[in-house]
Amino acid sequence: MKKHSMPDMKEGGVNVTPLIDVVMCLIIFFMLVAKIGVSTGLDNKIDAPTTYLGIKIPDLGNALALNLYPKAGTDEPQILVNVKGTMKELAVQKIEGGKTVHPLEEVLKDMKKERGEQFKVIVNAERGMRYASLQLVLQQCAQAGVTNINFATKKTTVVVPG
């Protein structure tokens, strides 16, 4: 009988170094793509007011941006919100089936329940928007229990005469 012998293999002969290199490259690639692909939901076309003392919010992952546009003939602003990757228009209130509903408040309540107490709202409004329009949105935030509200602004430099 002929005996079959296995080829000589070193103990632990599987080389995992190339596998680790490929996995590390994939991890770095996905980290970069995830960082680039994150959208804040803020409309950069809105001419936000300027500020001297604004602070940068480092974590926008737990924030909802409300883009407010003035509507002619009414104090209620047009509100565009990025909800789950799609831009949606929300009203402060509207009538459905003879009943008044508050779509903005409902979305805010759902997001606060989903994201917890750290949930924040960023109000992104035109520089010249009337306070009556902002007040409607702020009331909906208060009724939804959202207490962390920020305003999007543009940083300006201080010019010292001298």
ZINOR-V550952 format. One record per residue. N is the residue number from 0. RES is the residue in three letters. SS is DSSP state (~ for helix, > for strand, _ for the rest). PHI is phi in radians with two decimals (none if undefined). NEAR is the number of other C-alpha atoms within 12 Angstrom. Layout:
BEGIN
n;res;ss;phi;near
N;RES;SS;PHI;NEAR
N;RES;SS;PHI;NEAR
END
This chain:
BEGIN
n;res;ss;phi;near
0;MET;_;none;3
1;LYS;_;-1.58;4
2;LYS;_;-1.63;5
3;HIS;_;-1.54;6
4;SER;_;-1.93;7
5;MET;_;-1.39;7
6;PRO;_;-1.08;6
7;ASP;_;-1.15;8
8;MET;_;-2.15;9
9;LYS;_;-1.24;9
10;GLU;_;-1.16;7
11;GLY;_;1.13;8
12;GLY;_;-1.33;9
13;VAL;_;-1.50;10
14;ASN;_;-1.61;11
15;VAL;_;-1.72;11
16;THR;~;-1.03;11
17;PRO;~;-1.09;11
18;LEU;~;-1.12;12
19;ILE;~;-1.11;12
20;ASP;~;-1.05;13
21;VAL;~;-1.14;13
22;VAL;~;-1.10;14
23;MET;~;-1.10;14
24;CYS;~;-1.09;14
25;LEU;~;-1.14;14
26;ILE;~;-1.07;14
27;ILE;~;-1.10;14
28;PHE;~;-1.05;14
29;PHE;~;-1.20;14
30;MET;~;-1.13;14
31;LEU;~;-1.16;13
32;VAL;~;-1.12;13
33;ALA;~;-1.11;13
34;LYS;~;-1.20;15
35;ILE;~;-1.25;11
36;GLY;~;-1.39;13
37;VAL;_;-1.32;18
38;SER;_;-1.86;24
39;THR;_;-1.40;31
40;GLY;_;1.53;31
41;LEU;_;-1.37;31
42;ASP;_;-1.51;26
43;ASN;_;-1.28;18
44;LYS;_;-1.36;14
45;ILE;_;-1.27;23
46;ASP;_;-1.48;20
47;ALA;_;-1.27;26
48;PRO;_;-1.16;20
49;THR;>;-1.69;19
50;THR;>;-2.53;17
51;TYR;_;-1.66;13
52;LEU;_;-1.93;12
53;GLY;_;-1.10;16
54;ILE;_;-2.04;14
55;LYS;_;-1.53;15
56;ILE;_;-1.53;19
57;PRO;_;-1.26;9
58;ASP;_;-1.96;15
59;LEU;_;-1.67;21
60;GLY;_;-1.20;22
61;ASN;_;-1.94;24
62;ALA;>;-2.12;35
63;LEU;>;-2.09;41
64;ALA;>;-1.60;34
65;LEU;>;-1.81;43
66;ASN;>;-1.58;37
67;LEU;>;-1.86;43
68;TYR;>;-2.19;33
69;PRO;_;-1.20;25
70;LYS;_;-1.95;16
71;ALA;_;-1.16;12
72;GLY;_;1.44;9
73;THR;_;-2.62;14
74;ASP;_;-1.43;21
75;GLU;_;-1.25;29
76;PRO;_;-1.38;34
77;GLN;>;-1.42;30
78;ILE;>;-2.06;32
79;LEU;>;-1.94;29
80;VAL;>;-2.33;33
81;ASN;>;-1.57;25
82;VAL;>;-1.90;23
83;LYS;_;0.91;15
84;GLY;_;1.55;13
85;THR;>;-2.17;11
86;MET;>;-1.32;20
87;LYS;>;-2.24;20
88;GLU;>;-1.64;21
89;LEU;>;-2.08;29
90;ALA;_;-1.74;32
91;VAL;_;-1.18;34
92;GLN;_;-2.68;23
93;LYS;>;-2.71;16
94;ILE;>;-1.83;12
95;GLU;>;-2.22;11
96;GLY;_;1.09;7
97;GLY;_;1.34;7
98;LYS;>;-2.16;9
99;THR;>;-1.42;12
100;VAL;>;-2.09;18
101;HIS;_;-2.16;24
102;PRO;~;-1.04;26
103;LEU;~;-1.10;37
104;GLU;~;-1.06;27
105;GLU;~;-1.12;23
106;VAL;~;-1.12;32
107;LEU;~;-1.11;39
108;LYS;~;-1.09;27
109;ASP;~;-1.08;20
110;MET;~;-1.21;27
111;LYS;~;-1.17;27
112;LYS;~;-1.13;17
113;GLU;~;-1.26;14
114;ARG;~;-1.77;19
115;GLY;_;1.53;18
116;GLU;_;-1.18;18
117;GLN;_;-1.39;21
118;PHE;_;-1.10;29
119;LYS;>;-2.31;32
120;VAL;>;-2.01;42
121;ILE;>;-1.99;37
122;VAL;>;-1.59;39
123;ASN;>;-2.00;38
124;ALA;>;-2.22;37
125;GLU;_;-1.04;31
126;ARG;_;-0.99;23
127;GLY;_;-1.69;18
128;MET;_;-1.16;27
129;ARG;_;-1.23;21
130;TYR;~;-1.12;19
131;ALA;~;-1.01;16
132;SER;~;-1.25;29
133;LEU;~;-1.14;31
134;GLN;~;-1.07;20
135;LEU;~;-1.05;27
136;VAL;~;-1.22;39
137;LEU;~;-1.11;31
138;GLN;~;-1.13;24
139;GLN;~;-1.13;31
140;CYS;~;-1.09;35
141;ALA;~;-1.12;22
142;GLN;~;-1.20;20
143;ALA;_;-1.45;29
144;GLY;_;1.48;26
145;VAL;_;-1.48;33
146;THR;_;-1.90;22
147;ASN;_;-1.72;24
148;ILE;>;-2.09;28
149;ASN;>;-2.15;25
150;PHE;>;-1.99;31
151;ALA;_;-1.29;34
152;THR;_;-2.40;27
153;LYS;>;-1.89;22
154;LYS;>;-1.33;15
155;THR;_;-2.12;14
156;THR;_;-1.68;11
157;VAL;_;-1.55;10
158;VAL;_;-1.80;7
159;VAL;_;-1.67;5
160;PRO;_;-1.19;4
161;GLY;_;2.95;3
END
